[in-house]
Amino acid sequence: MKMHADKISFSQVTKASRRDLGLSGFNVLFGLKDEKVKTASVDSRLYDGMMSVEGRLDLSGRQAVLDLDAAVHSVTAAKLDSLVKQFGTSKEGLIHAFTGTGANRLPLRGE
């Protein structure tokens, strides 16, 4: 199953602040055929470069196992430094959510 969103925004909300990260050209390819193992491949534009994530959720054992591999390509170092400073300083509990509009104009929501 494929999903595309022209723009998507990830938010980090703490008691003291809210930080947003906007992505564009967000594409996800889900592998759902296997009953016990689900996969997802994500690619998106991030600042002046690209981000890709490969995920695998294994439900075959007593506990679910989630593996994620993320990579960032061709993003200016100063922009990555800003991202790390913006999202990497909170010590409070976090709520992560995203909103966006898919290519078929259906709203996308999640936490």
C-alpha positions as CSV (number, residue, x, y, z in Angstrom):
1,M,0.0,0.0,0.0
2,K,1.3,3.5,-0.9
3,M,0.6,6.8,0.7
4,H,1.7,10.3,-0.4
5,A,1.3,13.7,1.2
6,D,2.3,16.9,-0.4
7,K,3.2,18.4,3.0
8,I,3.3,16.9,6.5
9,S,4.2,18.4,9.8
10,F,5.7,16.7,12.9
11,S,5.2,18.4,16.2
12,Q,6.9,18.0,19.5
13,V,4.8,19.4,22.4
14,T,6.0,19.8,25.9
15,K,4.6,21.7,28.9
16,A,6.7,24.7,28.0
17,S,6.8,24.8,24.2
18,R,5.9,23.4,20.8
19,R,8.3,22.7,18.0
20,D,7.3,21.8,14.4
21,L,9.2,20.1,11.5
22,G,7.6,20.4,8.1
23,L,8.3,17.8,5.4
24,S,7.3,17.9,1.8
25,G,6.9,15.2,-0.9
26,F,6.3,12.6,1.9
27,N,6.0,9.1,0.5
28,V,5.4,5.8,2.3
29,L,5.3,2.3,1.0
30,F,3.8,-0.3,3.4
31,G,4.5,-4.0,3.2
32,L,1.4,-5.6,4.7
33,K,1.2,-9.1,3.0
34,D,3.0,-11.0,5.8
35,E,0.6,-11.5,8.7
36,K,3.4,-11.3,11.3
37,V,5.9,-8.9,9.8
38,K,5.0,-5.4,8.6
39,T,7.4,-3.1,6.8
40,A,7.4,0.6,5.8
41,S,9.8,2.6,3.5
42,V,9.6,6.4,3.8
43,D,11.2,9.1,1.8
44,S,10.7,12.9,2.0
45,R,12.3,16.2,1.3
46,L,13.9,17.6,4.4
47,Y,15.2,21.2,4.3
48,D,17.5,21.3,1.3
49,G,18.0,17.5,1.1
50,M,16.3,14.2,1.6
51,M,15.3,11.9,4.5
52,S,14.7,8.1,4.2
53,V,13.5,5.7,6.8
54,E,13.1,1.9,6.7
55,G,11.0,0.3,9.3
56,R,10.1,-3.3,10.2
57,L,7.5,-4.4,12.8
58,D,7.9,-8.1,13.8
59,L,4.8,-9.5,15.6
60,S,5.9,-13.1,15.5
61,G,7.2,-13.4,19.0
62,R,5.8,-12.8,22.5
63,Q,6.8,-9.1,22.2
64,A,6.6,-6.9,19.2
65,V,10.0,-5.8,17.8
66,L,10.3,-2.5,15.9
67,D,13.5,-1.8,13.9
68,L,14.0,1.6,12.3
69,D,16.9,2.8,10.1
70,A,16.9,6.5,9.2
71,A,19.2,8.4,7.0
72,V,19.5,12.1,6.0
73,H,21.1,13.0,2.6
74,S,22.5,16.3,1.2
75,V,21.1,18.5,4.0
76,T,23.2,21.5,4.9
77,A,25.1,21.0,8.2
78,A,23.8,24.3,9.7
79,K,20.2,23.2,9.0
80,L,20.8,19.8,10.8
81,D,22.4,21.6,13.7
82,S,19.3,23.7,14.0
83,L,17.1,20.6,13.9
84,V,19.1,18.9,16.6
85,K,19.0,21.9,18.9
86,Q,15.3,22.5,18.3
87,F,14.2,18.9,19.0
88,G,17.0,17.5,21.1
89,T,16.8,19.7,24.2
90,S,13.6,18.7,25.9
91,K,13.6,16.6,29.1
92,E,9.9,16.6,29.5
93,G,7.4,14.0,28.3
94,L,6.7,14.4,24.6
95,I,3.7,14.1,22.5
96,H,4.5,13.5,18.8
97,A,1.8,14.1,16.2
98,F,1.5,14.7,12.5
99,T,-1.1,16.2,10.3
100,G,-1.1,16.6,6.6
101,T,-3.2,16.2,3.4
102,G,-2.7,13.2,1.1
103,A,-2.7,13.3,-2.7
104,N,-6.4,12.3,-2.6
105,R,-7.1,15.2,-0.2
106,L,-8.0,13.0,2.7
107,P,-6.8,14.4,6.0
108,L,-4.0,12.4,7.7
109,R,-3.7,12.4,11.5
110,G,-1.7,10.5,14.0
111,E,0.1,10.5,17.3
